[in-house]
Amino acid sequence: MKLAMLENEPVVITGTPEDLSAAPIQNADSVMAAWALGAERLSLGKAQTIQPDQLICPLPESRQVFAVGMNYAAHTKELHVAAPKAPSVFTKFPSSLTGPTVTVPHHGTKTDWETELVVVIGQGGRDISQGDALNHVAGYMVGQDLSDRAVQFINDPPQFSLAKSFAGYGPIGPWLTTPDEVPDLARQTLTTTVNGQAMQRSLLSDLIFSPADLVAYLSSIVELMPGDLIFTGTPSGTGVGRDPQIFLQAGDQLVSQITGLGTLHITIA
């Protein structure tokens, strides 16, 4: 099941990216409320054909937005840092969240891209075991962890959260895909293009810490809540890791995609 928000109304998405349809959910007022009901209990209206740019942020009400740094071995190598012994966690503030087709104000001269798999918590809790962790996952989305590298690296050691929380620096979507729709999640491919040029490409199997690892680790420290988001990290190919470095410019078209989960379309303003 694919759950999205269409003009502030939760919908079930069907069809192909070239021919999308959306059926309004009449007995839920949000994506998480629809997920909690389950597919068999949803009351759906008549489906209508839609365009992808009609969809808005599927989970603007997320209370906790975790992000994981250095979670692909190749990314640690391009930044010349040691691989983490445990998940390296920071936060993106929820006010940075935005939708899947969006124009984002350009901040500074060193804005970078980081396409990521986003895990959505369905059932919260503490001390969730690794073996039970995926039972607490509502689904998956594509995320873009836009980062102002000047703010991030102004100090030594660097700080992450504020550099990644400017307005619009957390595009997510285009919908929440429930786990039953992607049983082979590790085989899905993450890609980033800027103005049509490929910048990042990686299988999700290359994650150092899997979604289950991250849910178990985070819940051993904090209480996870329904609707919480986990940005799971980005692979190599970021602008800051290139020689010479490349950063986003006003007018750039940034596309973030994960096979099986959808695509984000971002214009830098």
N, C-alpha and C positions, 0 to 999 in steps of 0.2 A: 504494500500500500504506500502511495506517495501522498503526503499531506502538505498543503501549502496555504498561503493567505492570498486571497484575491479581493482587493478593495475592502480590506478589514473583515472579510468573511472567510472562515476556514472552508477548504474545498478538498476533494479527492481528485488527484490528477490521473488521467489515463491518456493513452495514445502515444505517439512518437514525438520527439522534439520538433519535427517539422509539421506535426498535426496534433497539437495538444487539445485536450478537452478537460473541463473542470466541472465537477458536480458539487453544488453547495451542500454543506452539512447543516442540517436544520436543527439538530439537537445538541450542538456544541458551539461554544463561542471562541474557541482557540484551537490551535494545532495540538497542544498537549491535552486539552479536554477531549478532543476527538481520539487521540491515541489511547487515552485511558478507557474510553468506551469500547474500543476494539471494532474491527471491521464489521463483525456480525451485528453490532448494535447501533450502527450509524443509520440515521435517517437522511437519505440523500434526495435532493431535488433533481430537476432535469439538467443533464450535462449540456454544456455549451462549448463551442470552439473558442479558444483564447490564444493570445499571443504571449510569448514568454515575458515580455516587458510589462505585462499587466500584473505580474506577481510581485508582492512586497515582502518585507522581512518576515520570515515564518515564525520567529521566536524573539520578538523584541522585549519580552518580559523576563528573559533569563536573569536569575539573580546572581549566579556565579559563573564567570567565564574564565576558565583555566586555559593556559597555553603552555606548551612544552617546547623547550629549546633543545637544539642539537640531538634530534631524535632520528636522524639518518646518518649513518657512518660517513657517507660521502660529503655531507654538509659540514661535519666537524673537520674533515680534512681540508675543505676549501677555505675554512676560516682559521685553520691552523690551531685548533684547540683539541684538548683531550676528549675522548668519548666519555660520556657520563657514566658514573657508577650506579646512579639512581636517577629517576626522571628529574630534569632541571625545569622547575615549574615557576611561572610568573602569572600575572593576570592581565587580561584586557578588560577595561571597564565597560560595562554593558551599554553606556551611552555611545560607544563607538559602533555598535551593531547597525547594519543597514541591509538593504535588500539585494537581490541577485542581479538586477539590471539597474545600474546606478551611476550617477556622476559624482565623483568625489573631489572636494576642493584640494588642490595641490598645496602642501605645506612644506616650505623650505626647498632646498636644492638636492636633498639626498633621500627622497622617498623610494622605497624598495618594495619588491613583490615577494610574497611567500604563500603559494597555494598550499592548502592543507586539508586533510581529512578532519572533519569535525564530528565528534561523538556527542549524541544527545542523551542525557540521563532521563530514564523513564521512571524507574522506582529508586528512590533515594535510600540513604542509610549510611551507617558507619561500619567499619571493619568488614567490608564485603570481601569474600575470598576470591582469589583469582579464578577458581573453578566455577564460581557462581556469578562472576562479574558481568558476563554478557546478558544474563537474565535481567540485569538492571538497565540495559541499554534500550532506549526507545527507537533509535535509528541513527542514521548517518546523513551528513550533508557535506557540501563543498564549502570551504571557507577560504578567505583571502586575508592573511595577517599583514596588512600594509604596515610599513615600519619607517619611521623617520630616523635614519641612521645618525644624523647630526645630533639629535637629542639623545639617542641611545648611547652614543660613545663620547658624549661631552665629558664624562668623568671616567676614571679608571679605579675600580672596576666599573663596567657599564651598568646602566639601569635600563630596564626593558619596558615596564608597564605603561608609563606615560608616553614613551616614544611610539607605542602601538595603539594609542587610544584617542587620537584626534577624531574629529567628526567624520564619520564614514569610513574609518580605517578597519572596520570589521564586517565586510560583506559576507553574508551566509545565504545558503539556499541551494538550488532554487526551491527545493522542497525537502521535507524530512522523508527519507526512504527507510521503511521498516526492515529489520534484519532479514526477514524471510525472503525479501526480494533480491538480496545480494549474499547468497550463501557462500560465494567464493570471493569475499571481500579482499583478501590478500592478493588476489590475482588482478585486481583492478589497477588501471594505470592513471597516474596523476600527471597532468601537463599544464604548463603555463606558456602563453604566447604574448608578446608585446608587439603591436602593429603587425601581426601575422608571423613574426619571427619566433621560433621555438626557443624558450629559455630554460624550462625545467621539464624533465620527464623521468618518472620513476614508478616502479611497482610498489603498491602498499606493503607488500611482503618485506620490503627493505627497512621498515620501521624497526628501530632498536627495541623500543618498548611498545607492545601491542595495545590495542584498546582495552583488553582485559587486564593487562599489567597496570595500565594507568588508572582504571577504575579502582582496582584493589589498592594501589599505592595511595591515591588521593583520599580514599575513604578510611584509610588507616590513620589519617591526620585530621581531616575535616569531615563534616556531615555533608554528603551529597544530597541534592534536592531535585525533584522533578523539574525538567527544563534546563538544568545546568548544562553548559557546553564545555567540551574539552577540545581545543585546537591541538592536534596531535604532533605538530612539527612539520617542517618543510624539508624537501630534499635539496641536493646541490643545484646550482644554477641561479642563485640569487645575484642581484646586481653588485652587492658589496663584496662578493667572493670572486668577482671577475678581475682580470688584469688586461686593460684598465677597467676600473669600476664603471658601471652603467647605472643610471638612476632614471626614474620616470619623469617625464616632462609634460607640461600642459598640452593637452590634445592627444596624448597617447591612448591607445585602445588596448586594454589589458583583459585577457580571457583566461579564466581558471576553470579547469575541467577535471572530473574524475569519471572514468567510464562506469556506467551503471548508476551514477548518482546525479549527473547533470552538469550544468555549465553556468558560470557567472560571467557577466559582461560589464566591465567597469571602464568608464571614461574618466581620465584625469583632467580636471578643469583648471 
